[in-house]
């Protein structure tokens, strides 16, 4: 902060104090509301207090990730409105500082916080959130881990016209039953490999106790029996076949990209995940954008009361998240282009914020 002047440090300090108060107050409220909703499960399943506390430590991390832009918005509104009510903003303007100059340090900090929010969401949050989801599934709801280890009716495409199915597969042991591998040519079955058992050994899939049937253009069939057959064309790993806990937004950037690559390779749907991947870049920037709106709104002393600021902040946040979900849903269903679903809300709010700054009293 060496390049910030004393007045800049004063504004930043005031903002961060407000940010801490808002984050603790609202975050604690969200945690209490969630705790009341989960109370029945805690009692019915006799969840130990230590596990409950551990769960809410991780849950607090989710609150920070999900509501970070709201905390930034309300903190900016709160800090600027208090300064406006105390006529400190007016005094700064009287000393020759424009609203742009007053907003500059807060915008720089908001941009840095947006980068920090992105890093936290994609690299620090996912491992901790995975533990939160595991506690909720296996400790609070008492669901069996077996349901995520044992999968049925597996279908994967190796490449167009080349796919396989497994009736049941145990992810933990890396073995499955009733394997079928199909090859087609010109929309006709050219080869089918069946095996009673398939295992993943030494980073390779091996079929056991099966038959390879081949069909020529005249539908003539030939077959070969085998005790063990290597399947090098199958690139999936056992974990790729497992059921995932949580939603795409719970995954980190690299994990979600890996899942999309898997779906592309195997022919599975990935439109929603592709949009969620792009949202990981756009959503953190909302912290910077909402400050553009909050500064001109809160800097007017005639409407700078705390109640008005929080009401305005709540309305802005509501409009943002409603529009965010509407465009996200429309993007999922391919009603609008993906870039509109991802950047549409930020674009609108950026324009509103920029116009508000230009029209505000300097």
Secondary structure, 3 states (H helix, E strand, C coil): CCCCCHHHHHHHHHHHHHHHHHHHHHHHHHHHHHHHHHHHHHHHCCCCHHHHHHHHHHHHHHHHHHHHHHHHHHHHHHHHHHHHHCCHHHHHHHCCCCHHHHHHHHHHHHHHHHHHHHHHHHHHHHHHHHHHHHHHHHHHCCCCCHHHHEEEEEEEEEECCEEEEEEEEECCCCEEEEEEEEEEECCEEEEEEEEEEEEEECCEEEEEEEEEEEECCCCCEEEEEEEEEECCCCCCCHHHHCCCCCCHHHCCHHHHHHHHHHHHHHCCCCHHHHHHHHHHHHHHHHHHHHHHHHHHHHCCHHHCCHHHHHHHHHHHHHHHHHHHHHHHHHHHCCCCCHHHHHHHHHHHHHHHHHHHHHHCCC
